[in-house]
């Protein structure tokens, strides 16, 4: 998704679809790449605001996280309903100065720093520079970023808590019945793989494709379908092919519909098998910014299966500064290789 951002007010109003929820009382730092006037957004980071005595430590932590992505500049946004400082500047000016100093140490300039009271239509905003440019925010739901995000079927939640709740397991997921159905499906899948080899992976992959189409059309999965899909995704070949859904490797699958299927399974599959769907969801969200949706999905995978290798691999890659494009290329290569293996 490529969407031009007109000005600081438009940037602040565009934050909810970027993070998957509407942030508040937050420091947001956006890594920018490319030449001035032609910057493109890279990695983004949102953290809760802390007391002034923690400004330097917080700024250093943010810098250390983002510098690995090699930004050419960063943009800072502070969201806070606190009162202005004694000098009349927006609140948390000391934090902005700490962030500016921290990035200056690694020769990365701050291209702009903006304060807004909250992300809502009509909320006041003001820059931290001496020009004190100010105004009010447009309706976040009316931005081009929001329109593009909605058109792609992506969900933006009202708060981080709403996002976490939306990905929490439904009561039936941990029921004895669901556990028994998944165990039966796993036993049947294991036998099928032993008897028919790669043909079993092809059948499982086709079952996932059908489920994507069903969910995309507004259908509701049965408990038996949920169990079958949970077992299918436990095959690394099937799971790797499904990673490719997010980056357009399968012409028969709508990436937005696939992402919705992963959300359904994250809520309905028991642990530890839910780690597979949670990791697929995390990678899917990475393709349009990631943000809190990505970290929440990875946390869900880690809790469900502390030894889940793929979720930790994805987390490690991002922590090391790998870009979404690099992750995409890795997945495309894996899909090509897996496709060759299961088609032979």
Buried (B, 14 or more C-beta within 10 A) or exposed (E): EEBEBEBBBBBBBBBBBBBBBBBBEBBBBBBBBEEEEEBEBBBBBBBEBEEEEEBBEBBBBBBEBBBBBBBBBBBBBBBBEEEEEEEEBBBBBBBBBBBBBBBEEEEBBBBBBBBBBBBBEEBEBBBBEEEEBBEEBBEBEEBBBBEBBEEBBBBBBEEBEBBBEBBEBEEEBEEEEBBEBBBBBBEBBBEBBEEEEEEBBBBBBEBBBEBBBBBBEEEEBEBEBBBBBBBBBBBBBBBBBBBBBBBEBBEEBBBBBBBBBBBBBBBBBBBBBBBBBBBBBBBBBBBBBBBBBBBBBBBBBBBBBEEBEBBBEBBEBBEEBBBBEEBBEBBBEBBEEBBEEBEE
